Amino acid sequence: MGGAARPLCDGATAAPEKCASRATGSGLTDRVRAMTTTVQRSTRSWPASQRESTSAPACTRDDAVLVLFGSQTGVALRIARQLCERLKAAGVSSNCCCLNQYKFFLSRRPRVVVIVSSTFLVGAAPLNAAKFNEFLDDPTPDDVSWMSFAVLGIGNSQWPSFCAFTRKIDARLQELGARRLVERLDGDSADEPKRDADIDDWIDQLVGIVVPRVTTSDIEEAKCPMVCAQGASRRREPCTATSAECCAVQCAFVPGAFPATPPEPADVDAFQADLVYRFDAARRIHGADVVKATLRAAEYLSKKPRRRVLHLEFDLPPDVAYDPGDCLAVPCANSPAVVDAMLRVTGLSGDDVVQVEFLEEPSSTLRWALTYALDLSACPTRDLVDRLARLATDPADAERLRCLSLPDLQHSYTNVVHLLDRYASVRPPASGLVSALSPLSTRCYSIASSPRSHPSTAHIVVAVSEDACTGGPMCTPFQGLCTQWLELCSERFHADLGQQVAIPVLICRSQQLRLPAERLPNLVMIGCGVGVAPFRSFLQHIPHGSTSVFVFMGFRDDDDEYLYRREWARFHGTGAITRLEVAFSRHDHGEYPYRYVQDALRDHAVELRGLLRSSAKFYVCGSIAMANAVFECLTNDVLCGDDLSPSTALQVMQDKIRDGDYMFEAWN
């Protein structure tokens, strides 16, 4: 997704820094030290008594209900937790984990499986549900005919792909012979109060069905292929004991009480040590798909104040492959300053041991969790504020929190630390704080290169997020959590200290911006700003002359912010681009008058009308506002004519989306 990191937020409080030409100055050294001073403690702070522990806790019974979640921004995770709390109150044991962990937990044959998930981008699975999506697409999947299930989807009805992923799950599980306990609910975030009320009713209905089902004694006891942990060796092997026998054999799911302490970096500076800790944490959170990408080139495409844009090139390991349209996902870490502020405000110790339930190995110190696993940097959301209000010991604070509107939050508070600093009665224990916070998401950047032109190399475009503070007294300047760090990596690269800059990354497979595998139809590419990144990849990949390519792009001006200007001109000059139209929204002179990309679309309405009613494929990449404006323009201004009514034009667009001929990725 170009340089605007996916998903929604990319905020932190790292200090602004100078451009790469000053990377060798003392400012860079101080900045590195500030960003890494406490990170080193975060991964080596396990209490000795906990590190030496080898005994596994006994379990009293199998988890009757398995709640699997797919969550990109934390809403689905919150609802999954809410469901588990309701089941617990009803006397039903449950387990909660992300959909990527489905294989191990389904092997335990829970009585009931409940899936709560959002839909990422346009019909795709959230990143922590990608492996489950592969299971759904497998032509010969594991047997699930034993399963009783229910599905709850979260989405926004303003998008054509509303709850598409959970609808897919519901249909596929029924197709595979699983038994649906209750009708699927599509929770609509376009109306949050109604969504929450519908979810409450749905959970009531589900609990009413589940309780008698899992407490009926005549249901055959399933075998429990759980994990045995016996003695100091902490062996893990399949266990065939029933739940009644589990206690006798000390059987429990114990995927490692604590992660291994990362190797102590020897003879490296703070920046290199930070890279070691980030990679270790990323592997633990995101698994073996995380690899090291070595920075090989970095340059500014634009240096305008608060609108800097970087072009970065990374060497990938030989066994890592990607396709045009894929993204490079970068795991994030919160600033040590923000972590220290959170510990100071809450009065908690960073050495407290907590359980981060969405991790496969959930136990960690609080400092580690706050640094690598939990989101401290995004602007507080209504969901987060509601969770904090329930933790307030002062009813007045709880009421004031519930009354905060989203504009109030955006205007007055930069992150959750500032919010907690304002409301003194919200001082949860470490476990409560961890449960309230949302997972820290990776930031995804559309790859701007083709593996044909640049084998084992990936290029990305990064718009460095930075904005002045316009809010209240608790608000501080907005700083991009990942983009600022990538800019620091760029400065470090140019400092040329004889050390590689190798960052943790993983490939995020796009389910939207995909070139056809077979014969290429006409292609129409519409993008703004850093949203043009995937189109650079496409044009490097497509054999010149194999099809007609129409490119419509929008930038703020034709100076610094016209990204890859020479390359587009070269593609156009060689015939790789059939038509190139560029609109500038902040500059009005001569050849390129002041206009938006939708104005360029209207200027070529007749040509585009024919393409929309043909098999041509349309690709749209940019902000949500831009994507909505383009969709409305194509529907109302391009298609609507003498022969098409507004309803018919809308149906044409919906058919294009359904057939995979209109694909878009958009972000806030």
N, C-alpha and C positions, 0 to 999 in steps of 0.2 A: 504494500500500500504506500509506495513511495516513501517519503520521509515523514509522513504523519503516522506515528506508530499506532498499530492496532493492538488492543481495542481502544476504548474511549479515551482514557486519561493518560497523560504523560507528565505528571507534575512532581516536583521535588523542591528542595531548597538549597541546592548546590550554589556556591558563589559564582557569579559571572567571571569569565576569564578572557584573556586577550587572544588575539589571533595567532595562527601557527608560527608566524615569523618571530614571535617573542617567546617561543616555547622553551628556550634555554635559560630564560631569566629566572630570578628568584620567585616570581609569582607562581610559576608552574610547580616548583619544588614545594612551596607552602601549600598549594592547592592539593597536590598529591597527598601530602602529609595529613591535611585536614580531612580528606576523604577516606583515609585508611587507618587513622590513629586507633580507632576502637574496633575495626573489623577484625584485626588479628585476635583480639580477645574473644570475639563472638564464636569462633569455631574451636576454641580450645578451653572452654570454660565448664566442661562437664565436672560435676562434683566427683571426688575420688570414690565415694561410696557407691555412686551410681555407675561409674565406669567399671567397677569390679563386680557388679551384680550379675549373677548368672542364672538365678532361679526364675522359673516362669510361673506366672500366676495361674491358679486353677480357674476353670470356667464352670459355671453352674449348669449350663444348658446350651444347646445350639442357639444361635440367633434365629428367631422365628421369621423375621422380616429383614430383607436386605434392601436398603434404599441406595440406589445408584444415582449420582447426579452428574450432569454436564453443565458447567457454569463458566461463563466468560467474564462476567462483571460481578459475580457474587450473589445475584438475586436467587438463582436456582439453588445454590448452596444454602442460602438462608431458609428457603422453603423446605429443603430436605431436612435441615436441622429441626425446623418447626414440626415436621411430620414425626421425626424420631421422638421428640419430646411428648407429643400426643400419644404415641404408642406406648412410651414408658409409663405415662400417667394411667394408661389403661391396663398396665401389667403385662405388656408384650415386649419381649426383648427384641432389639434391632441392631443392625450394623449399618454404617453410612460410609460410602467411599465413592470415588469418582469412577466414571464409566470406563476409563482406561484400565482399571484394575478388575474388570468384570470376570476375567478367566479364573483367577484364584477363588474369588468369593462365590461365583456360581458353582464351582466344584464342590462347595459345601452343601449344595442342594437346600437352600432356604425354603421354608414353606411358601413364602410370598415374596415376589420381587416388585418393588415400586421404582419407577424411573422418572426422575424430575430433571428436565433439561431445557435450556434455551436453544435458540437457533442462531448460529453465528453467521454474520454477513448475509448472503442471499441463499438460504436453504442449507448451509453447511453445518457440520457438527462443531461444537466448541472444541478448542484444542485438547482439553482433558477428556474428550469423548471420541477422539479420532480413531483409536484402536477399536472401539466398539462399533464405529461406523464401518470399519473394514470387515468386522464379523458379519454385519448385516449384508454387506455386498458379497460375501463369500458364497459361491454357488453350492458348496458342500460344507455348511457350518456344523458346529457341534450340535448334538441333540438337545433341544429345549422343550420337547413335548411334555416333560414333567412339570413345567413351570406354570404357576399361577401369577399373573402380573397385572399391573395398572400403570398408566402413563399420564403424566402431567406435563404439559408444555408451557413455556413462557415465551412470548413474542410480542410483536406490535402489529396490529391489523393494518397499519398504514403501509406496510411492506407487502408486496405480492407473495413473498415466501413465508407468510405468517405461520409460525410453528411447523415449518416443513420437515424439520429433522425429527420431531417427536411424532408427527403423523407417519413418517417413514418407519420409525421404530414400532409403532402400534400395528401397522399393516404387516410388517415383516414377521413379527413374533407370532401373530395369528396364522400367517401363511405357514410358519414352521411348526404349527401344532400346539403352541402355548395357549393357555386358557386365560381370557381376559376377565377380571373380577368386576371391573366397573368401567363405565364409558370414559374414554379419554377426555381430559379437560384441556382446552386451549386458553390459557390465561393471557388476557390482553392488557399489556402495559400502557396502551393508549389511554386507558381509564383505570388508574391504579387502585382507587377505592373499590370499584366494582370487581377488579381482578382479585384483590385480597379477600373480598367477601365471597366470591365464587370459590376461591381456594379453600377457605374455611369450611364451606358447605361440602366441598368434594372430600376433604380430609375426614369430616364427620361421617360421610357416607362410607368411605373406605374403612375407617376404624370399626364402624359397626359391622362390616362384613368380615374383617380380618380377625377380630377378637374371638368370635366363636370358632372360626376355622382353625386357628393355631392352638386353641386350648381344648379341642375335641380329642378325647383319648383314643378314639378308634382309628385315627390316622396312623398309618404305618410309620414307624420310626425310621427316618432316613439315616443312612450311613454318613459319617462325618469325616471326610478326608481333610482334617485340619492339620495343624502343625504341632508336632510333639517337640517340646524343649525339655530335655532331661540332663541334669548334671552340668558340670562346668563346661562341657564341650558345646552345649547349646545346639544339639543336633536337631535338624529339621527333616522330617520324613512323613509320608502319608500315614494317617491314622484312620483305622476302620472302626473305631469305637462308636457306639451310639451315644447320643447326648446323655443318657443315663449313666454311661460308663466313663464319660469324659473326666469327671472329677477324680476317679480312681487312678487314671493314668496321667494326671497332670497335663491334660491336653488343652492348648489354648493357641490362639493366633498371636504370636509374638514375633513380628518381623524385625526384631532387633530393637532393644530398648533405646539404644543411642547409636548414632552413626559413628563410623570410625573417625577418629581424629585425623584431619588432613595432615599430610607430611609437613614438617617444619621447614619452611623455605630456608635454604642456606645461601648466604652471600648474595642476597637479592635485596633491592630497595623496597620501599613501602608499596610502590605501584605494582611491581612484579609480584609481591606477596598477595596483594589484593586480587590479582588475576588468578592466582592459585586457589584462593578461597572461593572466588566467584565460580570457578569451574567445578570445584568439589561440590558446592551447594547446588549448582544447576544440574549436575549429574544425579544428585540425591532427589531433587524435586521432579525433574523431567525425564530421568532415565538415561539409558545408554545411547539414545539418539543424539544427545548433546556431544558436539565435537569442538575441537579448537580450530578457529579460523584465524589465519595470520594476516595482519594488515600489510599490504604490499604497496598501496598508493593512497594518497589522500590530498584532495585539493578543494578549495572553495569555488563553487559555481556562482555564489552571491555572497557579498560581505556587508550588505546593508544592515544598519543597526536594528537589532531584534528581528531580523529576517535573514539570518545567515543560512546558507544551504551548502552542504558538503557532499562531494562525490567520494565514496570510499570503495576500495577494491580489496578483496580478501582471497587468499589462497585457501582452498578447501582440501581436506584429505582425499586421496585418490579414489576411495570407495564411496564418497558422498556424491550423489547425482541430484540434479534438479531439472525441471522443465520450465520453459517460458511461462510466466504467470505465477510461479511459486514465489514464496516469501522467505526471507532470512529472519528467523525469530531470535531475538536477543534477550536472554534472561536478565532481569534487573536486580538491583540491590538498593535498599534505602540508604540514604546518607547517614553516616555515623552520628552526625549532629542531630538529625531528626530522631534517630533511635535513642540517643542520650536524652533528648528533650522529652520523649515519651516516658522513659523510665523515671525521669525527674518529676514530671507532672503527676504520674500515677503513684509514685513512691514505691515502685516494685524493684526487685533485684534482677539484674540480667542473668544471674546464675540460677534463678528459679527453673525447675524442670516442668515443661508443659507438653501437652499432646496436641499436635497439629493434625487434625483428623483426616484431612484430604491428602496427606502424604502416605506413601506405602510404609515408610518407617516413621511413625508419628512422633516419637519422643525427641525432644531437643531442649536446649536452654532457651529461655525467653529471649535473650539477646539475639541468638541465631535466628529464631523465628521472626522477630521483628526486622531483622536485617534482610533476610532472603525470601521469606515465605509469605509475609502478610503486607497488605497495602497500607502504608502510612502517608503516602504523598498525594493521593488524589483528593480533589475537592470532595468533602463529605456529601453523601447521597442521602435521599430520604430514607432508604432502607437502613443504612448505617445509623442514622440519627434515631430512628424508631427503636433499634436494638439498644442503643445507649440509653434512651429514655427509660427502658425497662430495667436498666441497671442503676438508675439514680435512686439514692436513698431519700432525697428531698422531693416531696410531691410537687413543689413549685418548680424546681429544676426540670422534673419530668414533663410537666405541662408546657413549660417554655420551649423545651426541645421539640415536643410534638407540634407546636405551633409554628416552628421555623419553616418557611417556604423554601423551595429550591433557589429562587433568586436571592433570598436572604443568605443562604449558605454560600452561594457563589460570590456574593458581594463582600461578606464579612469574614470568611474563614478560608485560609489556604489549604489546610489539611486537618485531619482528625486530632492532631496534637493541639492545635490552636483551639479547637472546639472543647476538648477536655479541660484545657487550661481555664476556660471561661466558666465551666460548670463544675464546681468543686465537689458536689455530692456524687458525681459519676466517678467512682474509684473502685472498679471491680477488681477481684483477685486476678492473678495471672491467667488462670484457666478461663475466667469470664471474658477478659480482654481478648484472648486468642480466639474464643468462639465468636465474639462480636465482629472482629475484623474480617475483611474479604481477602481472598488470595491475591498475591502480587502476580499480575499477569506478565507474560513475556510481551515485548514490543516487536511487532512484525513489520518488515520493510520490504516492499515489492522489489524483487531482483531486477535490475536494469540491464542485464547482460544475457547473452545466449550461450549455452554450453558448446554450441558449434563454433562460435567465434572466440570464446574464451574458456576452453576446457579447464576444469578443476579450479575455476575462478568465478567469484560472484561479485557483482557491482551493486551497490545500493545508493540511494539518494536520501539524505537526511536533512530535514528542515529543523534547525536547532530551536527548540521551543523555549521562548523567553518572552516575558511580558511585564510591563510596569504594573505596580500595585495601584488599583483604582478603588479598592474597597475600604472597609472600616479599619479601626485601629489594630485588629487582630490579623489583618491580611498582610502578607508579605509578597514580594514579587514572585510571580510564577516562573519556575525553572523546570525544564523538561528532565525527568528522572533519567531516561536513557539517552536522549539526544545530547544532553550536556556531557554525559560520561563518554559518549562516542567522540565528541569534540575534544575531550581531554585525551582520548586515545590517539586522535589525529595529531595533537600537539606533541604528545610523547613520541610518536613516530618521527615527526620532523626534528625532534631534539637530537635524534641520531646518537643514542647512548650505547650503541652496539648490542642492544637487546631487542628481541622480537616482541611485538605487541600481538599476542594471541588471545582472542576473546572467546568465551563460550557461545556457541550458536547451535541452532537446529533448523532443518528445512521444514517449512510449513507448506504442505501441499495445497495448492489452490483448487477449489472445486468450482470456481466461477470463471476466472480469466484463463481459459484453455483454448489453445489453437486446435482446429479440427485435426483428427489423426489421419483422415483420408484426404480426398481431393479438396483443395481450398476454394471456398466460395468467395464472393466479394467481401471485404472486411471494412468495417467502419469503426474508427477508434476516436473516442471523445474523452479528453482529460484536461485537468486544470492543475497548475503548479506541479508539485512533486508527483501528482497522479499520472504524469506522462511516463513514469519510470518503466512500467511493464511494456509499454508500446515500443520503447527502445529495444527491449529484449525481443519482442515479436519481430521487429523489422530486421534485427540482426539474424534472426533464425529463418525467416521465410526466404526461399530462393527467389531472387529478383526476377520479375516477369511472370511468376507463377499465378498471380491473381491481381485484381485491382484493389488498391488500398486507399481509403479516404480518411484523412486525419484532420480532426478539428481540435485545436488546443487553445487554452486560455491562460494568460499570465497577467500579472499586475502591470508590467511595463515591458518595453522592448530593449531595456538596458541590461542590468545585472540579472534580472529575474526571468529572462527568456532562456530557460534551461536547455542546454545541448543545442543551441541555435545552429551552429555549424553542421552538426550531424543531421538535423532535419533537412537543412538545405542540401546536403550531399545526398541524402536518401531521395529527395525530390528530384534533384538533378540527374540521378542515375536511373530514375523510373521506378524505384522501389516504392515511392509514394505517388499515387496517381493524382490526388488532389490534396494540397496542404493549405488549410485555413487557420490563421492565428488571430486571436482576439486579445486586446489589451484593455483591462478595465480601469487603469489609472493613468493612461498616457494617450494623448490625442494629438497626432500630427501626421500629416502626409499620408503615406501609403496605408498605415494602420490606424484608423479612427478609433476613438473611445467606444468600446463595446465589450459585451460579454460573449462567452462561447455560444450561448443560445441565440444571440443575434447572428452569428455566423451560420448557425443551422437554419435560421429563417431565410437567410439570403439564398440558400440552396435547397429550398423546400421541395421544389419539383423533383430534383434528382434524388433527394432523400426519401420522398414518398414512394418512388419506384423501388428503392433499395429495401424499405421497410416491408413492402408487399411482396418481396422476393425471398430467396433463401439466404440473403446476405446476413452475416453475423455482425452484431453491434457489441462493442465493448465500451463501458463507461467507468472511469476511475477518478475519484476526487472526493470532496467533502459531501456530507449528506445533503446539505443545502444545494450544492451544485448538481448532484445526482437527481434530486427531486425536480429541480428547475429544468434539467434536460429532458426528463421523462414527460413533464407537463408540456414542454415546448414541442416535442415530437408528437405527442398525442393531440394537443389542441391547435397548434399552429402549422404543423407539417402535414399530418394525416387528415385533419378535418378540412374538407373541401366541398365542392359541389356534389360529389358522389358518396361522401362518408359522413354519417351523423356522429356526434360526440360519443355515443354509446358504442357504435361500430368501431370507431377509431380506438377506443379503450380496449375493445375485445381483440383488435389486431395486435396491440402491444402486449396484452396478457398472453396471447397465443405465442408471440415471439419468446417471451420469458419461459413459458411452459415447454417449448420445443428446444430450449437451450440456444436460441438465436439472439437473445438480448441478455448480456451478462454484465453485471456491474459489481464493483466493490466501493464502499463508501465508508467514511468515518467522520466523527465529530472533531 
